[in-house]
């Protein structure tokens, strides 16, 4: 099968494997007291251009859920898009780790939240003891529909949230893809626009089993370390997670891998432009091909997902950092034929 199902199917970048091998020698202090873990704040601080606190966890679900739990009390609510990963694909983990904080959903094209829609949704909440209180906004970069938030759009949302004493979380599972697509700095796309905490995705873009939670104000870290330990996310041999996070930035693969994936995905979007159902931006391509064409591509050995709702005739192709050029050539040829 030629895989376009998800960038989760990709292999691990050689640079990360090499870094793991180099660190796999001798003893090192456990539970994040090793010399690699102690470098994380400085390296990520340089990347983002501001002092940060960085914590390694083993999955995006853990990163999102623990970040939200740190900043949202059980009686609070997290406003997020109705197609957000924390709503549809994390099995209630955000609610579990927050102790029951509600997710309040906002609609919007491209799985994006518009400032006007956020303002309108916030009018639903009253400042009394009988209802949950808005405490966080969570946005996804790039979104579950492949769209990207510009720095200006993030700033508009953050200004609304902060005026309501809400914190802003960014689910950055494909943050690198969104970053290179816009050719802006990491700072412009996060803390300078008002993001308080970032779930910095590594696994989809060449990592193995480590993601980063980045706090842009060290004072907001609060009890995150205790929550991470209680959730089973404080790795004993923490050097191996830290090494992945360091190699991801220091080798430059965050950029090279994302640029390659975006470039190859752009070829797919260009192969059958009249079927593209969402504006193309990063490494995800959505097309409304209809059930017959979807079945025909599947029969030719292409692996991809139908996109809900069932019977919509829509599908999603995702290009990974290591998707073979030949596979993209074959898919483009098949799309051009239909």
C-alpha positions as CSV (number, residue, x, y, z in Angstrom):
1,X,0.0,0.0,0.0
2,X,1.1,3.6,-0.7
3,X,0.4,5.3,2.6
4,X,-1.3,8.7,2.8
5,X,-3.4,7.9,5.9
6,X,-1.4,10.0,8.4
7,X,2.0,11.3,9.3
8,X,1.8,9.0,12.3
9,X,2.8,6.2,9.9
10,X,6.2,7.7,9.2
11,X,9.5,6.4,10.3
12,X,11.9,8.1,12.7
13,X,14.4,10.5,11.2
14,X,18.0,9.3,11.1
15,X,19.2,12.4,13.0
16,X,17.1,11.4,16.0
17,X,18.2,7.8,15.9
18,X,21.8,8.9,15.7
19,X,21.3,11.3,18.7
20,X,19.7,8.5,20.7
21,X,22.6,6.2,19.9
22,X,25.2,8.8,20.9
23,X,23.4,9.3,24.2
24,X,23.1,5.6,24.9
25,X,26.4,5.3,26.7
26,X,27.0,5.0,30.4
27,X,24.9,6.2,33.3
28,X,22.8,9.4,33.5
29,X,20.7,10.7,36.3
30,X,17.0,9.7,36.1
31,X,13.7,11.6,36.0
32,X,14.8,14.6,34.0
33,X,18.0,15.4,36.0
34,X,20.2,14.3,33.2
35,X,22.3,16.8,31.2
36,X,20.2,16.6,28.1
37,X,16.9,17.4,30.0
38,X,18.6,20.3,31.7
39,X,19.4,21.8,28.3
40,X,15.8,21.9,27.0
41,X,14.8,25.2,28.4
42,X,17.8,27.0,27.0
43,X,17.6,25.4,23.5
44,X,13.9,26.0,23.2
45,X,14.2,29.4,24.6
46,X,16.6,30.3,21.9
47,X,14.3,28.8,19.2
48,X,11.4,30.9,20.5
49,X,13.3,34.0,21.4
50,X,12.1,34.1,25.0
51,X,12.6,32.3,28.3
52,X,10.5,29.1,28.4
53,X,9.9,26.0,30.5
54,X,9.9,22.8,28.5
55,X,8.7,19.4,29.6
56,X,8.8,16.1,27.7
57,X,5.8,13.7,27.5
58,X,5.2,10.7,25.4
59,X,2.2,11.7,23.3
60,X,0.2,14.6,21.9
61,X,-2.8,13.5,24.0
62,X,-0.7,13.8,27.2
63,X,0.7,17.2,26.1
64,X,-2.7,18.6,25.4
65,X,-4.4,17.2,28.4
66,X,-1.7,18.1,31.0
67,X,-1.4,21.6,29.6
68,X,-5.1,22.2,29.9
69,X,-5.3,20.6,33.3
70,X,-2.6,23.0,34.6
71,X,-4.5,26.1,33.6
72,X,-8.1,25.1,33.7
73,X,-9.9,24.2,37.0
74,X,-12.6,21.4,37.1
75,X,-15.3,24.1,37.2
76,X,-13.9,25.8,34.1
77,X,-14.5,25.2,30.5
78,X,-12.1,25.1,27.5
79,X,-13.4,26.7,24.3
80,X,-12.3,24.8,21.2
81,X,-13.4,24.0,17.7
82,X,-16.0,21.2,17.3
83,X,-13.5,19.3,15.1
84,X,-10.6,19.7,17.4
85,X,-8.4,16.7,18.3
86,X,-9.1,17.3,22.0
87,X,-12.8,16.9,21.3
88,X,-12.9,14.1,18.8
89,X,-9.8,12.0,19.1
90,X,-8.6,11.9,22.7
91,X,-11.2,9.6,24.4
92,X,-12.1,12.2,27.0
93,X,-8.5,12.6,28.2
94,X,-8.7,16.4,28.6
95,X,-11.8,16.1,30.8
96,X,-10.2,13.3,32.8
97,X,-6.9,15.1,33.5
98,X,-8.7,18.4,34.3
99,X,-10.9,16.7,36.8
100,X,-14.0,17.3,34.7
101,X,-13.6,20.6,33.0
102,X,-16.1,20.9,30.2
103,X,-15.2,21.4,26.5
104,X,-17.4,24.1,25.0
105,X,-17.5,23.9,21.2
106,X,-17.2,26.6,18.5
107,X,-17.9,26.1,14.8
108,X,-16.1,27.6,11.9
109,X,-14.9,26.8,8.4
110,X,-11.6,24.9,8.0
111,X,-11.8,23.8,11.7
112,X,-10.7,27.3,12.6
113,X,-12.2,29.6,15.2
114,X,-12.9,33.1,14.1
115,X,-12.7,36.1,16.5
116,X,-16.4,36.9,15.9
117,X,-17.5,33.3,16.6
118,X,-15.4,33.2,19.8
119,X,-17.0,36.5,21.0
120,X,-20.5,35.2,20.2
121,X,-19.8,31.9,22.1
122,X,-18.5,33.7,25.1
123,X,-21.9,35.4,25.6
124,X,-23.4,32.1,26.6
125,X,-21.5,32.1,29.9
126,X,-22.7,34.0,33.0
127,X,-20.5,34.8,36.0
128,X,-22.5,32.9,38.5
129,X,-22.0,29.7,40.5
130,X,-24.5,27.7,38.5
131,X,-22.4,27.4,35.3
132,X,-18.9,26.5,34.2
133,X,-16.6,29.5,33.7
134,X,-14.5,30.1,30.5
135,X,-10.9,29.6,31.5
136,X,-9.1,28.5,28.4
137,X,-9.1,28.7,24.6
138,X,-7.5,25.9,22.7
139,X,-6.7,26.2,19.0
140,X,-5.0,23.8,16.6
141,X,-2.0,24.7,14.3
142,X,-2.4,23.5,11.6
143,X,-6.1,22.6,12.1
144,X,-7.8,19.3,11.6
145,X,-8.9,20.5,8.2
146,X,-5.4,21.6,7.2
147,X,-5.9,25.3,7.7
148,X,-3.5,27.6,9.4
149,X,-3.9,30.5,11.8
150,X,-1.9,33.6,10.9
151,X,-0.2,35.6,13.7
152,X,-2.8,38.3,13.3
153,X,-5.6,35.8,13.7
154,X,-4.1,34.3,16.8
155,X,-3.5,37.7,18.3
156,X,-7.2,38.6,17.7
157,X,-8.3,35.4,19.5
158,X,-5.8,35.8,22.3
159,X,-6.9,39.4,23.0
160,X,-10.5,38.3,23.4
161,X,-9.5,35.4,25.7
162,X,-7.1,37.4,27.8
163,X,-9.7,40.1,28.3
164,X,-11.8,37.4,29.9
165,X,-8.9,36.1,32.1
166,X,-8.6,33.0,29.9
167,X,-5.4,31.3,28.9
168,X,-4.5,30.3,25.3
169,X,-3.4,26.8,24.4
170,X,-2.1,25.8,21.0
171,X,-2.2,22.2,19.9
172,X,0.8,22.2,17.6
173,X,0.8,18.6,16.4
174,X,1.8,20.0,13.0
175,X,3.3,23.3,14.2
176,X,6.4,22.9,12.0
177,X,4.3,22.5,8.9
178,X,2.3,25.6,9.7
179,X,5.4,27.5,10.6
180,X,7.3,26.9,7.3
181,X,4.1,27.4,5.3
182,X,3.8,31.0,6.6
183,X,7.5,31.8,6.7
184,X,7.2,33.5,10.0
185,X,9.3,33.1,13.2
186,X,8.3,30.7,16.0
187,X,7.9,33.7,18.2
188,X,5.5,35.4,15.9
189,X,3.3,32.3,15.7
190,X,3.2,31.7,19.5
191,X,4.0,34.0,22.4
192,X,4.2,37.2,20.5
193,X,0.6,36.6,19.3
194,X,-0.6,35.7,22.8
195,X,-0.2,31.9,23.2
196,X,0.5,30.9,26.8
197,X,1.3,27.2,26.3
198,X,2.1,25.1,23.3
199,X,1.9,21.4,22.7
200,X,4.9,21.2,20.3
201,X,4.5,18.2,18.0
202,X,7.6,16.2,17.1
203,X,6.4,12.7,16.5
204,X,4.5,13.4,13.3
205,X,7.5,15.2,11.8
206,X,10.3,12.7,12.4
207,X,10.2,12.0,16.1
208,X,9.9,8.6,17.8
209,X,7.9,8.9,21.1
210,X,8.5,12.4,22.6
211,X,6.5,15.6,22.4
212,X,7.2,18.9,24.2
213,X,5.0,21.1,26.3
214,X,6.3,24.6,26.2
215,X,5.2,27.3,28.7
216,X,6.0,30.8,27.5
217,X,5.7,32.3,31.0
218,X,7.6,30.2,33.6
219,X,5.3,31.5,36.3
220,X,2.4,29.7,34.6
221,X,4.0,26.3,35.0
222,X,2.3,26.0,38.4
223,X,1.8,22.3,39.3
224,X,2.6,20.8,35.9
225,X,5.5,18.7,37.2
226,X,3.3,17.0,39.8
227,X,0.6,16.4,37.2
228,X,3.1,14.9,34.8
229,X,4.4,12.6,37.4
230,X,0.9,11.5,38.6
231,X,-0.1,10.9,34.9
232,X,2.8,8.5,34.4
233,X,4.5,10.9,32.0
234,X,7.7,11.5,33.9
235,X,10.0,9.0,32.2
236,X,12.6,7.3,34.4
237,X,15.2,7.4,31.6
238,X,14.4,10.9,30.7
239,X,17.5,11.5,28.6
240,X,16.0,9.5,25.7
241,X,13.0,11.8,25.4
242,X,15.1,15.0,25.9
243,X,17.6,13.9,23.2
244,X,14.8,13.6,20.7
245,X,13.5,17.1,21.5
246,X,17.0,18.6,21.3
247,X,17.9,16.8,18.0
248,X,14.6,17.9,16.4
249,X,15.6,21.5,16.7
250,X,19.4,21.4,16.6
251,X,19.7,19.3,13.5
252,X,17.2,21.4,11.6
253,X,15.0,18.5,10.7
254,X,11.9,20.3,12.1
255,X,12.2,22.6,9.1
256,X,13.6,20.2,6.4
257,X,11.0,17.5,7.1
258,X,8.1,20.0,7.2
259,X,9.2,21.7,4.0
260,X,9.4,18.4,2.1
261,X,6.0,17.2,3.4
262,X,4.4,20.5,2.4
263,X,6.0,20.5,-1.0
264,X,4.9,17.0,-1.9
265,X,1.4,17.7,-0.6
266,X,1.2,20.7,-2.8
267,X,1.7,18.5,-5.9
268,X,-1.2,16.3,-4.8
269,X,-3.5,19.4,-4.5
270,X,-2.4,20.6,-7.9
271,X,-3.1,17.2,-9.5
272,X,-6.8,17.5,-9.2
273,X,-7.6,21.1,-8.1
274,X,-11.3,21.0,-8.9
275,X,-11.8,18.3,-6.2
276,X,-9.9,20.1,-3.4
277,X,-12.5,20.7,-0.7
278,X,-10.5,22.8,1.8
279,X,-7.9,25.5,1.0
280,X,-4.5,23.8,0.8
281,X,-1.9,25.1,3.2
282,X,0.4,22.4,4.7
283,X,0.8,18.6,4.4
284,X,-2.9,17.7,4.5
285,X,-5.0,17.6,1.3
286,X,-8.8,17.3,1.5
287,X,-10.7,16.3,-1.7
288,X,-14.4,15.6,-2.4
289,X,-14.0,12.8,-4.9
290,X,-17.2,11.0,-4.3
291,X,-17.6,7.4,-3.3
292,X,-16.8,5.8,-6.7
293,X,-13.5,7.6,-7.2
294,X,-12.5,6.9,-3.6
295,X,-13.2,3.2,-4.1
296,X,-11.2,3.3,-7.4
297,X,-8.1,4.8,-5.7
298,X,-8.4,2.3,-2.8
299,X,-8.5,-0.5,-5.3
300,X,-5.3,0.8,-6.8
301,X,-3.5,0.4,-3.5
302,X,-3.6,3.9,-2.1
303,X,-4.2,4.1,1.6
304,X,-6.0,7.2,2.9
305,X,-9.0,8.1,5.1
306,X,-12.6,8.8,4.1
307,X,-13.5,12.0,6.0
308,X,-16.6,12.2,8.1
309,X,-19.5,12.4,8.1
310,X,-20.1,9.0,6.5
311,X,-21.2,9.2,2.9
312,X,-19.8,12.7,2.4
313,X,-17.6,11.6,-0.5
314,X,-14.7,13.5,1.0
315,X,-11.3,12.1,1.8
316,X,-8.0,13.2,3.3
317,X,-4.4,12.6,2.0
318,X,-1.5,13.3,4.4
319,X,2.1,13.5,3.3
320,X,4.7,12.5,5.8
321,X,8.3,13.7,5.9
322,X,9.5,10.4,4.4
323,X,6.7,9.7,1.9
324,X,8.5,8.3,-1.2
325,X,8.5,10.6,-4.3
326,X,7.3,7.6,-6.3
327,X,4.2,7.3,-4.2
328,X,3.3,10.9,-4.8
329,X,4.0,10.5,-8.5
330,X,1.6,7.6,-8.6
331,X,-1.1,9.3,-6.7
332,X,-0.9,12.4,-8.8
333,X,-1.1,10.3,-12.0
334,X,-4.1,8.5,-10.6
335,X,-5.8,11.7,-9.6
336,X,-5.2,13.3,-13.0
337,X,-6.8,10.3,-14.7
338,X,-10.0,10.7,-12.7
